[in-house]
Amino acid sequence: MIWKFVNSRRFSPLSNLLLSACMSLAGCSGVHSDAATTVDVPRHVELGSDGVWALNYTPWYIHSFAITGPKDSGIGGGGPNVWPIKQNGRPSGGGAEVCCMTYPIEWQSDLTLTVRWLVDKKSDGKTPGYWYKAENVRIAQYDGRKSGGVWGIFLPGDRVRIMITDGNHDGGNNANNRPPDNDPYIAQGLLDDEWNRLYRKGGMQ
């Protein structure tokens, strides 16, 4: 229910007193005391932070990547550069950490992220590369109080998976294992026209 407040200067002191008493009792005009339960109160979400690592299973050099949460959520961070996959088939990365990413300590099933990464697919020393973007990226369930860090895992076909490790290897939070191609938390990336336009104009580094 939306209350309509009136200007009390239009009434006598006695009228003001009666009006105040009526509103406080929440019953003078048929207003029930449970009316306030229909108001949506924003949920408080406690945030933690941890370092960010990267693993690269693609044949391309990744210069950097950024992770952003919903607007005004305070969720987000970025990750380091990472070389292409090694000749023995093992991913590059895992050694360099960038601080930090903030995320909910308690896993939020409806949380979605946007991930952007700058990829150099020519490696000719002339082409600066292109930004890719994956939207509606979800994270597998984790225990934020046992977090071992945030991982950006880059896969062939311009795909990415964000993982928060917590020791729950059976839950898919093991950075030592390559995510299977049918992993529901892998997100498809596409060229990011907006960031590429800004990048070419020198509006971002």
N, C-alpha and C positions, 0 to 999 in steps of 0.2 A: 504494500500500500504506500502511496506517496502522500505525505502530509502537506497541506497547504498552510503556510504560516501567514498570520495576519499582522498588520501593523497595530500594536497595542496602544498607540497614541490616539486612536480613534475611539477608545472606550474609556469609561470612568474607572477609577481605581478598584471599585467593587466588581465591575465587570471583568477587569483583568484578573482579579483574584479567583472569581468563579471559573473563568476560562482555563486558568492554570490548573485549578483543582480538577476540572473535568478531564483535561488532557492527561494528567498524572494518573487518574483512576482508570483510564483507557476503557471506559464503559458508558460514559454519558451519552454518546451518540451512536451506540451500537458497535463500537470498535472493540474487538476481542483482544485479550492480552497476548494471544499467540500470533498476532499479525506480524510481529517482527521476525518470526521464524522464516518468513518467505524471502528475506533479504539475503542475497548472496554475499558472504564475507570472503575476501581473498584468502587463500590458504597460504600460511607461512611455510616456506621451503628453506631448510637449512642447507647452506652451500659449504662444500669443502674444496680444496685445491690440491693438485698434484702435478708432477712433472709429465711432460709429453714426449713420447718416443715415436719412431716410425719404422715400418718394415716395407720394403719395396720388392714386389714380385714381378714388376713390369720391366721391360727392356729400356725404359726411359729414365732420365735424370729428373728428379723432382726437387725444385729449388726451395720451396717452402709450402706450408699449408695452413689454413685458418679454419677454426671451428667456431660457429656462432649459434647461440640458442635463441629462443623467442625474444622479441623486443622487450627491453627493460627487465629481463630476467636475471641479468648478471652472470649468465652462463656463457662460457666461451674461453678460447685460448688459441694457441698456435703451436706448430711443430717445426722440427728442423728439416734441413735439406737431407736428401738421401740418394745414394748412387743407384744405378740400375742393378737388376738381379745379377748374382755372381755366376760365373761360368759353370760351377758345379750344381747350379739349380737352387742354391740356398738364397734366401732374400738378403738384400743389403739392409743396413741399419741396425737399430737396437743398441747402439753404443752411445749415441749422443742424445742428451736430454735437454729440452727447452722448458723453462719455467714460465708460466704454469697454465693449467686449465682449471676453471672453476666449474663444479657440477653438483647436483643435489646429492647429499650424503645418503638420503633414502631414495632408492630407485623409483623413478616416475614412469609408469607404463605408457603414458600419453606424451612423453617428451619427444620432440623431434628437433633435429639439428640441421644446419646447413654446413657443408664442408666444401672448401675451395682449395685447389692446389695448382701450382704453377709448374708446368711440364715442358721440358725441352726435348722434343722428339727428333730434332735434326742434328743437334750437337755439332754444328758447323762453326761455332764461334761468332756467328753473325745474327742468327735468329734468336731473339730473347725467350721464345717459348710462348705458351698460351695457358690461360687460366681455364680450369674446368670446375664445374659446380655440381654437387649432388645435394638435392633437397629432401626433406622428410626422412632424414637419416635417424634410425632408432638405435638404441643401445640395448644389448642383452642384459637381463637382470643381474645385478651385482650387489655386493655388500660394501657400501662406501666407507665403512669403518675398518675394513680390511684391505683397502685399495693398495695395489702395487703399482699404480700409474695408469696413464691414459695412452692408448696406442692408436695411431693412424696406420691402417694396413691397406696398402694399395695393390690392386690386382689387375691382371690383364683385362683389356676391354674398357678401360677408363672407369673402373669400379673401386669402391672404397668401403671399408668397414671400420667403425670406431669401437674400440674395446676398452673397458675398464677392468683390469685384472684384479682378482680378489682371492686367488687360490682355489677357486671353484672350477677346476679343469673340466669336470663333467658338464658344467653349465655353459661351456663354450668360451670361457674366459682365460684361455691359455694361449699366450702369444707365441709359444713355441710350435704350435700346430697351424699349418696353413688352413684357413677357412675353406670348407668345401664349397663348390660352386652353387649349391642349392641352399646355402646359409641364408635364412630370411633377413639377416641384418646387414647383408651386403647391399649397397645402394649404387645405382647407375649414375655416372657423371656425364655431363654434356658441356660443350663449350659455353663459357660464361661471356656473353656478348658485352654486358655492362662493364665488367672488370677488364676485359681485353681492350675495350675502347679507352677506358681511363689509363690503362697501362701504356698504350701506344702514345697517348697524349702527354705522358710524363706526370700524370696526376697521382700516381702511386708508385711505390718502389717494390 
